[in-house]
Amino acid sequence: MELLNVTVEPAHQQVTVRVRGEIDIATADHLQHILDAALQEAQVSRLEVDMSGVRFMDCSGLRALLHAKERLEKDGGTITLVNLTPQVDRVLSILGFDHSLSHNLLDSKA
């Protein structure tokens, strides 16, 4: 059984990465390696990660995505997670992140 399948679709300054399977401690390094390779292109300024096929993600998966975000932001780029499954959306929500992997903390002064 294949735990993680990732396809990369480059298109000029944008790269779309489609992830299927489970992103956990056993597969997160593989995902990070693929994201790093996709971002090697000097012109990439936008990364879109299609999460529609992700059945499970833990904090190690989030770490791999945040690593890609840091690389992109260093050069003025952006990352967006799209088509989140309820499982992935729940992990992001619990940890206080939105679909661009920014902190989505409520204003406690309200």
N, CA and C of each residue as an Amber inpcrd file, in Angstrom:
protein
   330
   0.8340000  -1.1820000   0.0000000   0.0000000   0.0000000   0.0000000
   0.8880000   1.2580000   0.0000000   0.5710000   2.1910000  -0.8790000
   1.3150000   3.4300000  -0.9670000   0.7270000   4.4360000   0.0210000
   1.5560000   4.9290000   0.9380000   1.0710000   5.8460000   1.9580000
   0.9490000   7.2760000   1.4620000   1.8030000   7.6800000   0.4970000
   1.7940000   9.0580000   0.0350000   2.1280000   9.0990000  -1.4480000
   1.3050000   9.8360000  -2.2020000   1.5270000  10.0500000  -3.6240000
   1.4520000  11.5400000  -3.8600000   2.4810000  12.0930000  -4.5010000
   2.5440000  13.5350000  -4.7280000   2.8360000  13.7800000  -6.2040000
   2.0320000  14.6420000  -6.8410000   2.3130000  15.0510000  -8.2100000
   2.5670000  16.5510000  -8.2210000   3.4700000  16.9660000  -9.0930000
   3.8660000  18.3690000  -9.1980000   3.5350000  18.8460000 -10.6030000
   2.8190000  19.9740000 -10.6630000   2.4140000  20.5480000 -11.9440000
   2.9160000  21.9950000 -12.0310000   4.0840000  22.1990000 -12.6380000
   4.6040000  23.5660000 -12.7780000   3.8890000  24.3100000 -13.9110000
   3.6730000  25.6010000 -13.7120000   3.0720000  26.4620000 -14.7310000
   3.6100000  27.8730000 -14.5280000   4.6980000  28.1870000 -15.1880000
   5.3460000  29.4970000 -15.1080000   5.7530000  29.7970000 -13.6650000
   5.1530000  30.8050000 -13.0520000   5.5560000  31.2060000 -11.7010000
   4.7850000  30.4720000 -10.6140000   3.8440000  29.6160000 -10.9960000
   3.0550000  28.8670000 -10.0030000   3.3320000  27.3770000 -10.1400000
   3.3560000  26.7110000  -9.0060000   3.4590000  25.2620000  -8.9840000
   2.2630000  24.7460000  -8.1830000   1.5670000  23.7630000  -8.7700000
   0.4850000  23.0950000  -8.0490000   0.9810000  21.7190000  -7.6600000
   0.8410000  21.4000000  -6.3820000   1.2440000  20.1030000  -5.8570000
  -0.0170000  19.4020000  -5.3570000  -0.2590000  18.2050000  -5.8700000
  -1.4310000  17.4260000  -5.4480000  -0.9490000  16.2870000  -4.5570000
  -1.4840000  16.2580000  -3.3450000  -1.0420000  15.2900000  -2.3450000
  -2.1690000  14.2970000  -2.0810000  -1.8250000  13.0080000  -2.0740000
  -2.8050000  11.9580000  -1.7890000  -2.1930000  10.9840000  -0.7800000
  -2.9770000  10.6290000   0.2180000  -2.5220000   9.6590000   1.2070000
  -2.4090000  10.2620000   2.5830000  -1.4270000   9.7990000   3.3260000
  -1.2270000  10.2130000   4.7110000   0.0910000  10.9740000   4.8540000
   0.0180000  12.1300000   5.5280000   1.2260000  12.9090000   5.7970000
   1.4900000  12.8030000   7.2950000   2.4840000  12.0000000   7.6280000
   2.8250000  11.7840000   9.0320000   4.3340000  11.6590000   9.1640000
   4.7880000  11.2230000  10.2960000   6.2300000  11.1480000  10.5450000
   6.9420000  10.2490000   9.5350000   6.2370000   9.2580000   8.9990000
   6.8500000   8.3440000   8.0340000   6.9290000   8.9280000   6.6280000
   6.0990000   9.9240000   6.3000000   6.0410000  10.4390000   4.9330000
   6.3560000  11.9280000   4.8090000   6.4160000  12.6540000   5.9060000
   6.5940000  14.1140000   5.8540000   7.9210000  14.5170000   5.2290000
   8.9820000  13.7830000   5.4940000  10.2770000  14.1210000   4.8890000
  10.2340000  13.9590000   3.3740000   9.5180000  12.9480000   2.9040000
   9.3430000  12.7440000   1.4640000   8.6060000  13.9370000   0.8560000
   7.5310000  14.3810000   1.4930000   6.7940000  15.5450000   1.0110000
   7.6870000  16.7800000   1.0090000   8.4320000  16.9850000   2.0730000
   9.3110000  18.1530000   2.1580000  10.3460000  18.1300000   1.0360000
  10.9020000  16.9760000   0.7470000  11.8820000  16.8460000  -0.3360000
  11.2480000  17.2250000  -1.6780000  10.0320000  16.7650000  -1.9380000
   9.3420000  17.0800000  -3.1930000   9.0340000  18.5700000  -3.2760000
   8.5720000  19.1650000  -2.1780000   8.2880000  20.6000000  -2.1730000
   9.5620000  21.4060000  -2.3970000  10.6610000  21.0120000  -1.7510000
  11.9490000  21.6930000  -1.9540000  12.3700000  21.6360000  -3.4220000
  12.2270000  20.4710000  -4.0360000  12.6070000  20.3180000  -5.4410000
  11.7250000  21.1810000  -6.3420000  10.4350000  21.2480000  -6.0440000
   9.5090000  22.0550000  -6.8420000   9.8380000  23.5430000  -6.7370000
  10.3630000  23.9540000  -5.5900000  10.6720000  25.3660000  -5.3680000
  12.0730000  25.7540000  -5.8530000  12.8070000  24.8220000  -6.4080000
  14.1480000  25.1140000  -6.9200000  14.1070000  26.0670000  -8.1050000
  13.0120000  26.0510000  -8.8370000  12.8790000  26.9500000  -9.9820000
  12.9260000  28.3890000  -9.4930000  13.7850000  29.1850000 -10.0720000
  13.9970000  30.5660000  -9.6160000  12.7590000  31.4380000  -9.7670000
  11.8920000  31.1290000 -10.7020000  10.7390000  31.9870000 -10.9770000
   9.4900000  31.6350000 -10.1630000   9.5030000  30.5840000  -9.3810000
   8.3110000  30.1790000  -8.6300000   8.0190000  31.1930000  -7.5300000
   6.8330000  31.7690000  -7.5920000   6.4280000  32.7270000  -6.5600000
   5.1270000  32.3270000  -5.8770000   4.4890000  31.2810000  -6.3910000
   3.2310000  30.8310000  -5.7910000   3.1720000  29.3160000  -5.7960000
   2.8770000  28.7750000  -4.6230000   2.7200000  27.3360000  -4.4610000
   1.2970000  27.0620000  -4.0070000   0.6090000  26.2310000  -4.7610000
  -0.7420000  25.8190000  -4.3920000  -0.6800000  24.3260000  -4.0810000
  -1.1250000  23.9520000  -2.8830000  -1.0770000  22.5510000  -2.4700000
  -2.5050000  22.0410000  -2.3680000  -2.8490000  21.1270000  -3.2650000
  -4.1830000  20.5250000  -3.2930000  -4.1940000  19.3600000  -2.3070000
  -4.9740000  19.5240000  -1.2430000  -4.9980000  18.5420000  -0.1560000
  -6.2220000  17.6260000  -0.2300000  -6.9270000  17.6060000  -1.3690000
  -8.1790000  16.8620000  -1.4740000  -8.0150000  15.3600000  -1.2630000
  -6.8220000  14.8350000  -1.4860000  -6.6030000  13.4040000  -1.3250000
  -5.9190000  13.0130000  -0.0280000  -5.7950000  13.9570000   0.9090000
  -5.0960000  13.6670000   2.1650000  -6.0910000  13.1080000   3.1800000
  -5.8440000  11.8500000   3.5770000  -6.7230000  11.1800000   4.5390000
  -6.3380000  11.4780000   5.9880000  -5.0590000  11.8420000   6.1950000
  -4.5620000  12.0670000   7.5560000  -3.3450000  12.9770000   7.4690000
  -3.2190000  13.8940000   8.4340000  -2.0170000  14.7140000   8.5510000
  -1.7760000  14.9960000  10.0260000  -0.5270000  14.8490000  10.4470000
  -0.1710000  15.1970000  11.8210000   0.7710000  16.4040000  11.7990000
   1.3460000  16.7220000  12.9290000   2.2060000  17.9120000  13.0540000
   3.4530000  17.8340000  12.1810000   3.9360000  16.6410000  11.8870000
   5.1100000  16.5320000  11.0180000   4.7610000  16.9520000   9.5930000
   3.5280000  16.7150000   9.1800000   3.0710000  17.1980000   7.8790000
   2.9980000  18.7090000   7.8540000   2.5000000  19.2840000   8.9290000
   2.4380000  20.7350000   9.0350000   3.8460000  21.3280000   8.9940000
   4.7950000  20.6750000   9.6330000   6.1900000  21.1360000   9.6250000
   6.7320000  21.1940000   8.2010000   6.4570000  20.1790000   7.3890000
   6.9260000  20.1640000   6.0000000   6.3190000  21.3130000   5.2020000
   5.0430000  21.5850000   5.4210000   4.3780000  22.6810000   4.7180000
   4.9110000  24.0390000   5.1720000   5.1540000  24.1840000   6.4660000
   5.6950000  25.4470000   6.9830000   7.1140000  25.6960000   6.4650000
   7.8770000  24.6370000   6.2890000   9.2200000  24.7620000   5.7180000
   9.1290000  25.3520000   4.3080000   8.2000000  24.8460000   3.4970000
   8.0010000  25.3720000   2.1450000   7.5410000  26.8280000   2.1940000
   6.6760000  27.1500000   3.1390000   6.1940000  28.5280000   3.2770000
   7.3600000  29.4690000   3.5740000   8.2410000  29.0780000   4.4890000
   9.3990000  29.9120000   4.8310000  10.2790000  30.1640000   3.6100000
  10.5250000  29.1170000   2.8190000  11.3480000  29.2670000   1.6080000
  10.7080000  30.2490000   0.6360000   9.4050000  30.1210000   0.4360000
   8.7060000  31.0040000  -0.4970000   8.6900000  32.4470000  -0.0100000
   8.3490000  32.6310000   1.2610000   8.2240000  33.9880000   1.7950000
   9.5550000  34.7370000   1.7970000  10.6370000  34.0050000   1.9060000
  11.9580000  34.6270000   1.8760000  12.1700000  35.3990000   0.5730000
  11.5540000  34.9110000  -0.5120000  11.6790000  35.5510000  -1.8170000
  10.3880000  36.2450000  -2.2460000   9.4860000  36.4950000  -1.2990000
   8.2540000  37.2190000  -1.6000000   7.1320000  36.3680000  -2.1650000
   7.2350000  35.0580000  -2.0880000   6.2090000  34.1640000  -2.6150000
   5.1420000  33.8090000  -1.5980000   4.1340000  33.0710000  -2.0660000
   3.0280000  32.6720000  -1.1930000   2.6970000  31.1960000  -1.3740000
   2.0850000  30.6380000  -0.3560000   1.5940000  29.2640000  -0.3880000
   0.1220000  29.2900000  -0.0030000  -0.6560000  28.4490000  -0.6660000
  -2.0640000  28.3180000  -0.3340000  -2.4310000  26.8460000  -0.3530000
  -3.1290000  26.4090000   0.6830000  -3.6590000  25.0560000   0.7200000
  -5.0880000  25.1090000   0.2120000  -5.4260000  24.2370000  -0.7350000
  -6.7700000  24.2250000  -1.3010000  -7.3890000  22.8350000  -1.1700000
  -8.7110000  22.8070000  -1.2410000  -9.4680000  21.5480000  -1.1910000
  -9.1120000  20.7070000   0.0390000  -9.0970000  21.3570000   1.1840000
  -8.7430000  20.6540000   2.4130000  -9.8120000  19.6420000   2.8020000
  -9.3600000  18.4850000   3.2080000 -10.2800000  17.4980000   3.7530000
 -10.6170000  17.9140000   5.1860000 -11.7090000  17.4060000   5.7330000
 -12.0520000  17.7550000   7.1220000 -10.9300000  17.4120000   8.1080000
 -10.1980000  16.3400000   7.8510000  -9.1170000  15.9290000   8.7470000
  -8.0030000  16.9860000   8.7700000  -7.6170000  17.4680000   7.5990000
  -6.5460000  18.4680000   7.5150000  -7.0300000  19.8000000   8.0650000
  -8.2400000  20.1760000   7.7160000  -8.7940000  21.4380000   8.2010000
  -8.8470000  21.4490000   9.7290000  -9.1780000  20.3210000  10.3180000
  -9.2460000  20.2250000  11.7840000  -7.8720000  20.4170000  12.4160000
  -6.8360000  19.7860000  11.8490000  -5.4780000  19.9370000  12.3900000
  -5.0600000  21.4020000  12.3240000  -5.2760000  22.0420000  11.1720000
  -4.9090000  23.4540000  11.0380000  -5.6670000  24.3150000  12.0310000
  -6.9620000  24.0520000  12.1690000  -7.7990000  24.8410000  13.0740000
  -7.3490000  24.6880000  14.5260000  -7.0900000  23.4710000  14.9370000
  -6.6560000  23.2130000  16.3150000  -5.3470000  23.9340000  16.6180000
  -4.4510000  23.9730000  15.6230000  -3.1380000  24.5880000  15.8190000
  -3.1260000  26.0810000  15.5030000  -4.2850000  26.6240000  15.0800000
  -4.3990000  28.0590000  14.8740000  -3.8700000  28.5720000  13.5510000
  -3.9140000  27.7550000  12.4870000  -3.4400000  28.1710000  11.1690000
  -4.6100000  28.2620000  10.1950000  -4.4630000  29.1760000   9.2090000
  -5.4660000  29.2640000   8.1530000  -4.9250000  28.5700000   6.8940000
  -5.6090000  28.7260000   5.7720000  -5.2480000  28.0030000   4.5570000
  -4.0090000  28.5520000   3.8650000  -3.4780000  29.6720000   4.3520000
  -2.2000000  30.1710000   3.8430000  -1.0870000  29.9260000   4.8640000
  -1.4030000  29.0960000   5.8400000  -0.4720000  28.7280000   6.9130000
  -0.0360000  29.9200000   7.7490000  -0.9120000  30.9070000   7.8390000
  -0.6820000  32.0430000   8.7310000  -1.4060000  31.7560000  10.0340000
  -0.9070000  32.3290000  11.0990000  -1.5930000  32.1590000  12.3820000
  -2.9380000  32.8530000  12.3150000  -3.9500000  32.1530000  12.7460000
  -5.3150000  32.6410000  12.6910000  -5.8460000  32.7110000  14.1250000
  -5.1880000  33.4960000  14.9330000  -5.5560000  33.5860000  16.3410000
  -6.5950000  34.6840000  16.5440000  -7.5650000  34.3940000  17.3670000
  -8.5930000  35.3780000  17.6630000  -8.0420000  36.4830000  18.5470000
  -8.5570000  37.6730000  18.3820000  -8.1580000  38.8190000  19.2070000
  -8.7660000  38.6480000  20.5870000  -7.9470000  38.4430000  21.5790000
  -8.4460000  38.1860000  22.9260000  -8.9480000  39.4560000  23.6330000
  -8.7460000  40.6180000  23.0140000  -9.1940000  41.8710000  23.6370000
 -10.6650000  42.1610000  23.3640000 -11.2660000  41.4560000  22.4420000
 -12.6590000  41.7360000  22.0700000 -13.6260000  41.3480000  23.1530000
